[in-house]
Amino acid sequence: MKLKIYLPLFIITTQIYAHDIWIKAQESNLIKTGDEVQLIATIGAIFPKDEIAIPLNRIANSFLAIGTTKKNLAWEEQKTYSTATVKVENPGHYVAFLAMKPSVITIESKDFEKYLKNEGLENIIQQRKEKGISTQKADEKYTRYIFTILHAEGKNTKEIQLNPETFNASPIALTPLTLPCISDTIEVKLTWKGEPLKDHAVLYGQSGKQFIKTYTDKNGIATLKINKPGLWLIKSIYMEILDNPKKYEGKSYNHESFWVILT
């Protein structure tokens, strides 16, 4: 029997830097045409456990897309997650998207260096070393972009392709090149403002305790080995160090990161 796996995209945070954030369908990302589906958006210390609802006043933009058609999503805040209800009218591959407003956080040097290592940001570790700031705390402005893919079964669904432009809703894009319907591997392309990010870390897994780390090739493509059915999270971060600090909402920052998360 051939299994199918559906993957969501996510971002991390807690104090924000130690948590994951993701979207998924409440029951399963494999859905039936004609169903009403409840989407869940949540922040958790360890994926996939729900913990904190996403504050509605921190949502910048959110939509559900199929092909070139987009509909805005209206979220409601619950105790441990936020919800949005969508009607699935046609078979195909739907993409739910949620962009968070930026936030600024101060992280002590040891915690920041550990976070950089865990997320595969060795280039930032090296840059901080070269600038002589490895032992200094970091004021980080971060913005998170979250996606999830929903699959509605129907006639000829396998011939329906994802619209890659949907994933360009964020400056850092993680675009599936093959549908997340089982095979031993899938490929995703990581770009920053449309340009491939080479030798860049992509993390993925079914548990925040056991994420697998891989790196993109010269074309920004990462190959992911998917060996179990169920919900998977894929994520990546692009970060820059600012030579001259800036301010956002009255808070100064000298590092800026952009997160992309997919389930």
C-alpha positions in Angstrom: 0.0 0.0 0.0 1.3 3.4 -0.9 1.3 5.9 1.9 1.0 9.7 1.7 2.8 12.2 3.8 1.9 15.9 4.1 4.3 18.4 5.5 3.8 21.8 7.2 6.2 24.7 7.3 7.0 26.3 10.7 9.1 28.8 12.6 10.7 28.8 16.0 10.4 31.2 19.0 9.7 31.7 22.9 11.2 33.7 25.0 10.5 33.0 21.5 13.8 31.8 20.2 13.3 28.4 21.8 9.8 27.5 20.4 8.3 26.3 17.2 5.3 27.9 15.6 3.1 26.1 13.0 -0.2 25.7 11.2 -2.0 22.4 10.6 -5.5 21.1 10.1 -7.1 20.0 13.4 -7.6 16.4 12.3 -5.4 15.8 9.3 -3.8 17.7 6.4 -5.4 15.0 4.1 -9.0 16.3 3.8 -12.2 15.6 1.8 -13.6 17.9 -0.8 -16.7 19.6 0.5 -15.5 19.5 4.1 -15.3 22.4 6.5 -11.8 22.3 8.0 -10.6 23.9 11.1 -7.0 25.1 10.9 -4.9 25.4 14.1 -2.0 27.9 14.5 0.0 27.5 17.7 3.4 28.1 19.4 4.9 25.2 21.3 8.1 24.5 23.2 8.5 21.3 21.4 6.7 20.5 18.1 4.1 19.2 17.7 2.7 19.8 21.2 0.2 22.8 21.5 1.1 25.4 24.1 0.3 29.0 23.3 -2.3 30.6 20.9 -0.9 33.0 18.4 -2.0 36.5 19.5 -4.3 37.9 16.8 -2.7 41.4 17.1 0.6 39.9 16.0 -0.8 38.5 12.7 0.2 40.7 9.7 -1.4 38.7 6.9 -3.1 35.3 6.3 -4.7 33.6 3.4 -5.7 30.2 1.9 -4.7 29.7 -1.7 -5.4 27.1 -4.4 -3.8 27.8 -7.7 -3.9 31.5 -8.2 -7.0 32.0 -6.1 -6.6 33.4 -2.5 -9.0 34.0 0.3 -8.2 35.9 3.5 -8.3 33.8 6.7 -10.1 35.1 9.8 -8.5 33.7 13.0 -10.0 33.4 16.5 -7.8 33.0 19.6 -8.4 30.0 21.9 -6.5 28.9 25.0 -3.6 26.9 23.5 -4.1 27.7 19.8 -5.8 30.0 17.3 -8.3 28.7 14.8 -9.6 29.5 11.4 -12.4 27.6 9.6 -12.2 27.1 5.8 -14.6 25.4 3.3 -12.8 23.1 0.8 -14.9 23.3 -2.3 -12.7 21.7 -4.9 -10.1 18.9 -5.0 -6.5 20.0 -5.2 -3.6 21.3 -3.0 -4.4 24.2 -0.7 -1.8 26.3 1.0 -2.6 28.2 4.2 -0.2 31.1 5.0 0.2 33.2 8.0 2.8 36.1 8.4 3.6 37.4 11.8 4.4 41.0 12.6 8.1 41.5 13.6 9.2 41.3 17.2 12.4 42.3 19.0 14.1 40.1 21.6 17.3 40.4 23.6 19.3 37.2 24.0 22.4 36.7 26.2 25.5 35.7 24.3 25.7 32.0 25.4 22.1 31.4 24.6 22.4 33.2 21.3 25.4 31.2 20.2 23.7 28.0 21.1 20.5 29.0 19.2 22.6 29.9 16.1 24.4 26.5 16.3 21.1 24.6 16.7 19.5 26.3 13.7 22.5 25.8 11.5 23.5 29.4 11.3 27.2 28.7 11.3 27.8 31.7 9.0 26.4 34.1 11.6 28.6 32.4 14.3 31.6 33.1 12.1 30.6 36.6 11.3 30.1 37.4 15.1 33.6 36.0 15.7 35.2 38.1 13.0 33.5 41.2 14.3 34.6 40.4 17.9 31.0 40.3 19.2 30.7 36.6 20.1 30.5 37.3 23.8 28.0 40.1 23.4 24.3 39.8 23.8 22.1 40.1 20.7 19.1 42.3 20.1 17.3 40.4 17.4 14.4 41.5 15.2 12.7 38.4 13.9 9.8 37.9 11.5 8.1 34.5 10.9 6.3 33.2 7.9 4.2 30.0 8.3 2.8 27.7 5.7 0.9 24.4 5.6 -0.2 22.3 2.7 -3.7 20.7 2.7 -4.5 18.0 0.2 -8.1 17.5 -0.9 -8.7 14.2 -2.8 -10.6 14.1 -6.1 -10.4 13.0 -9.7 -7.1 13.8 -11.3 -5.8 15.4 -8.1 -2.3 14.0 -8.7 -2.1 16.0 -11.9 -2.8 19.3 -10.1 0.4 21.1 -9.3 1.2 23.5 -6.5 1.5 27.1 -7.6 5.1 28.1 -6.7 4.2 31.8 -6.6 2.2 31.1 -3.5 5.4 30.5 -1.5 6.8 33.9 -2.6 4.4 35.5 -0.1 7.5 35.7 2.1 10.9 37.1 1.3 12.4 33.8 2.4 10.7 31.1 0.5 10.7 27.3 1.0 9.0 25.9 -2.1 8.3 22.2 -2.6 9.6 21.0 -6.0 7.8 17.7 -5.6 4.4 17.2 -4.0 4.6 16.0 -0.4 3.0 12.8 -1.3 5.2 10.0 -0.4 8.3 9.0 -1.9 11.5 8.2 -0.1 12.6 11.8 -0.6 11.2 15.2 -1.5 13.0 18.3 -2.7 12.5 21.9 -1.6 14.0 25.1 -2.9 15.1 27.8 -0.5 15.3 31.4 -1.8 15.9 34.8 -0.4 14.1 37.6 -2.3 14.0 35.2 -5.3 17.6 34.2 -5.3 18.8 30.7 -4.3 20.3 30.3 -0.8 23.2 27.9 -1.2 24.9 25.9 1.6 22.1 27.0 3.9 20.6 24.9 6.7 17.2 23.4 6.4 15.8 21.5 9.5 12.9 19.0 9.4 11.3 16.3 11.4 8.3 15.0 13.3 9.5 16.0 16.7 11.2 19.2 17.9 13.5 16.9 20.0 14.8 15.2 16.9 15.0 17.6 13.9 17.3 16.5 11.1 19.6 19.1 9.6 20.6 19.2 6.0 22.0 21.9 3.6 21.0 23.3 0.3 23.1 22.8 -2.9 24.4 25.5 -5.2 20.9 25.9 -6.6 19.3 26.3 -3.2 17.8 22.8 -3.3 17.6 20.5 -0.3 16.7 16.9 -0.4 14.7 15.6 2.6 14.4 11.9 3.5 10.8 11.2 4.6 10.6 7.8 6.2 7.3 7.9 8.2 3.8 9.0 7.5 2.3 11.9 9.5 2.9 15.6 10.2 6.3 16.9 9.4 7.8 20.4 10.0 10.4 22.0 7.7 12.1 25.3 8.6 14.9 27.6 7.8 16.2 31.0 8.9 18.0 33.8 7.1 19.8 36.2 9.4 21.9 39.4 8.9 24.1 41.3 11.4 23.6 45.0 11.2 26.7 47.3 11.4 24.5 50.1 12.5 21.6 49.2 14.9 18.1 50.1 13.9 14.9 50.5 15.9 11.5 48.8 15.6 8.6 49.8 17.9 11.0 51.7 20.0 13.4 48.8 20.5 16.9 48.7 19.2 18.2 45.7 17.3 21.5 44.7 15.7 20.5 41.3 14.2 17.6 40.6 11.9 16.2 37.2 11.1 13.5 35.9 8.8 12.0 32.5 9.5 10.0 30.2 7.1 8.1 27.2 8.4 6.2 24.6 6.4 4.0 21.6 7.5 
